[in-house]
């Protein structure tokens, strides 16, 4: 039998569990609230959020869908379900939900940011820029809108704008380690290695075991000629993630510069085994002296991608220029 008053008590208990991050307990409380008031949106909405935090994303989507059946005019429910669809890689479904949410609430800056991110993932960069600029305009204090716009500018080569966007995100959220990391990458691409190192330092102060930041800081040290610092960082990155082929390639470059060809060949082979692009090894100036060694060409030939030979008489299309 429906009992909305009793349901409220279980909603309160669920919220108490939520605040303590006891998400399984929260789900049980919200489930009791739903049984007592099956036609009210709050039980499904709250249980969906608890399921998501508990890692049960499909169940969260199911509850948000039921909440939408009860109230198809709640923009935040569409936004939240879209967020989970995006998290699951279901980009078309996410896009549909974010668009519906914006039809219901066209001034929702965060929803524009969420949809802009989906467009980014789909490589629809013009649409992404339109949405992210709208997000920044509507809700300028939302750090992720600036962060996503920075990423878009970085991808399109607008490096100065990317630095400004990441900096704005960091003004709003000084604990935003991804923004430090990405800004460091932009500084590195601009050749400003000291600024990049400073941002990687900030990244690692917030996330000590972030192997990508260690590797990239090491590459900056390498480009500055600080070979011992570079080797220390790259080895630390590889201790965390030994499958990083590019990091092994960087370590090979360091030892080539240190004129230790034995170690350089060993690390280059490990890099090529783990996906370090052969083209980078061929063109990298750090390996200039090693190229004269027959072992280098043997390594390159071993890991160079094999090309298929067209059958006799086959018509091979010529790529358009």
N, C-alpha and C positions, 0 to 999 in steps of 0.2 A: 504494500500500500504506500502511495506517495505521502511523504511527510517533509515538506520543504523546510520547516523549522528545524527538524532534526538534521536535515542535510547540511544546514549552515554550520552546525557544530563540527561535523566531519570535515567540511571545507576548512574550518579554522585549524583543526588538527593537522590536516594535510599541509597547510601553509607553515605551521610550526615545524613540521618535519622537513619541508622544503628549505626553510631558512637554516636548518642544521645540516643540509645537504644529505639527508637520509631519504634518498629518492625512492627506494623501494617501499619504505614506510609511507611516504607521501602518496604513492600510487594506491596503496591499500586503503588509505583514508579517503582519497578522492573516489575510489570505486564504491565505497559505502555511501558516499554522498550521491553518486549517480543512481544507485539503487533506490534511494529515498526520494530523489527528484530527477527522474529520467528524462524529463523534457526541458530541463534548464541547461543552458550553455556552459555555465561556470565549471561544473564538474568535469565535463569533457575537455574544456579548454585547459584547465589546470592540470588534469591528468596527462594531457598531451605534452605539456612542458616538462612534467616530471619524467615521463617516458623518454623524452629526448635527452634530458640530462643523465638518465640512467643508461643511455646508449641504445635504447630500443626505438630506433627511428621509424620503422614501418608502423609500429603500434602508435607512435605519436601522430603520424600522418592519418591513420584510421580515426583517431579521436578528433583531430582537427576537422576531418571530413564530416564526422557526425555533428560537430559543433556548427559547421556551415549549413548542414541540413536544417538544424534548428533555427539558426539565424543567418540567412544568406547575405546580410547587409553589414556584417562586422568586418571592417577593412583589416584589422589587426590579425584576425584569424587567417585570412588569405595570405597576409604577409608572412606569418610564422610558418604556415604550411609550405609556402614558396621557399623559405629559407632552408627548410629540411630537404625539400626536393633538390635544391641546389647542392646541399651537402652530400646528397646521394648521387650527384652527377646527372640527375634527371632535369636537364636544362629547359626543355620545352615546357614541361609541367611547371617548373619554377617561374618561367617567363609569363605563362598564362595567369598564375596566381598573383604575381606582382602587378601585372597590368590590371587585373580585376580590383586589387586593393587600391590602386591609384584612381580608378574610376569612382570608387566609393569615397576616397579621401585624397583629392588631388594635390594637397599641400603637404603630404607626408615625405619629408626629406629623406628619411632613412629608407623608405621603400624605393625611392628613386635610386639611392645608392645601391640597394640590393639588386634592382633590375639592371643598373649600369654594370654591376659586376658580372651578371649573367651574359650581357652583351659582350663584355670583355672576353669571357671564356669562349664565346662563340665567334670571336674575332670580328664582330660587327662594331668596328671602332667608332664610326660616326654616331651610331645610336648610343654607344657607351658614353661618348663625350657629352652628348646632349643630356643624358640622364644624370651624369655625375656633376655637370655644371649646375643643373637644376637642384641637385641635392645640396651642393655647397651654398647656393643662394638661399634655399628654403631653411636649411638647418646648418648654419656656419659653425656651430660648436660640436658637430659630430665628427670625431677624428677620422673615422674610416672613410668618409666621403673624400677628404683631402688625400688620404693614403691611396685610395683606388685611383683618383685622378692623377696622383703622382706616378703610379705604376703605368697608367695609360700614356702619360707624357714620356716616361722613360722608354716604353716600347716604340713610340713613334719618333724617338730621337730628339725630343725637346728637353734637353738635359737640364738647362737652367730652370725651366718651369717645374720639372720634376723635383729638383732640389727644394724649390720654394714650397711645393705642395707637401713634401715629406716634412719639411721644417714646420709648416703649419700644423700638421698632425701631431708633431712632437711638442709643440707649444700647448696643445690641448691635452696631450697625454704623454708625459715624460717617461712613462714606463713602457711605451710602445716599442718593444725591441725590434719588431719587423721593420718599422719605419727607419730606425737607426741602420739596420742592415742594408735595406734597399738604398738609403741615401748614400751609405758607404760605397755601394756598387756603382752608383752614378758618379761619385767623386773619382772612383778608380777609373771609370771609363773616360772621364775628363782629364785624366793624368794628374789629378790632385791627390797624390798618394798619402800625404800627411793627414789631410782631412779625412780620407777614407779610413786610415788606421784609427783615427780618433773615434769615428763612428763604429767601427768594429769593436773597439775597446768598450764602448758603451753597450753594444749588443751583448758582449761576453760578460759584462758586469751584471746584466739582467738574466742571461741564459749561458751559464758557464760551459755547458756541453754542446753548444751549437757548432757542429763541425764545419758547416759552410762558412761561418764567420771566421773560424780559425784558419781555414784554407785560404780564404780571400785575403785575410790580413797577412798571411805568409806570402802570398803572391805579391802583395805590395812591398813587403820587406825585400823580397827578391829583386823587384824592379828598382828599389833604392840601393841595391848592392849590399844589404844587410843579410848575408847568406846564413849565418848561424841562427839569427832570429827567425828567418824564413824556414829553415829546416826544423827548428823546434816547433813552430806552429803547425806546419804541414804534417809532421809526425804525430802531433797531438790530435789533429783532425782524423788521421787515418786510424788511430787507436780507437776512436769513437765509431768511425764508419770505414772499415777496411775495403769496402767494395767501391769506393769513390775513385773511378778510373782517372779522372782529371787531376785529382790530388796526387796520385802516383806519378802522373806525367809531370806535375809541377816539381815533385821531389827529384825526378830524373833531371829536370832542368837545373835545379840547384846544384846537384852533384856534378853535372857537366861543367858548370861555371867554376866549381871548386877543383876542376880537372881531376876528377876521380871517375874515369870512364867505367870501371868495373861496377861500381855502385850505380852509376847512371844507367847502364844497360839493364841491370837487374830491375831497377825501379821502372824504367820505360817498358820493359816486358810486362811487368805487373799491370801497368796502366793500360797497355793495349789489350791485355787479357780481359780487363774490366770495362772496356768501352771507351777509353780515351781515343778520340778521333785520329786516325792515321794521318789525315791531312795536316793536323796541327803539328804532329811530330816531324813531318816532311818540311814544313815551312818555318818551324821555330828556329830563330837565330841562335838560341842557346846550344843547339845540337850541330852547329856548323863544323866543328872539328870532328865530331863523331861520324859525320856523313862519309868521311874518307875511310872509315873502318868497314870492312866487309860485313861485320856483325850487324851494323845498322841497317844496311840494305836487306840483309836476311830477315831481320825482325819486321821491317816494313812489308816485305813480300809475303811473310807469313800471315800478317794480320790485315793486309789490304783487302777490302771487300772484293769478292770474286764477281766478275761480270759474266752474264749469260751470253753464249754465242748463238746468234740467230740461226735457225735451220736454213739450209740451202733453199733459195727461192722465196724465202719469206719476205713480205713487204714490211719494212720497219718505218714507222712514222717518224718524221723529223720534227722535233719540237719547234714550235713557232717562236720567233724572236720578238 
